[in-house]
């Protein structure tokens, strides 16, 4: 029987995903271990993507409730801030 996956935070998923990539890049795993690590990495990436999607949906809901706020590209906001800055 397969163990039920425990949900992980976005940050923990990224940290573990980095560790998986490092283990795979070392190249010293046998085929079965490498496949297990790859499977773990795929699952972690999927969980992280789900967390990002959920966060994006929450932001959209919050913005719909506040009709005066609008979404804009973050980098565009940085450029405007730089231009408006007296420094």
Secondary structure, DSSP 8 states (H G I E B T S, - for coil): ---------HHHHHHHHHHHHHHHHH--S-HHHHHHHHHHHHHHHHHHHHHHHHHHHHHHHHHHH-TT-----HHHHHHHHHHH---
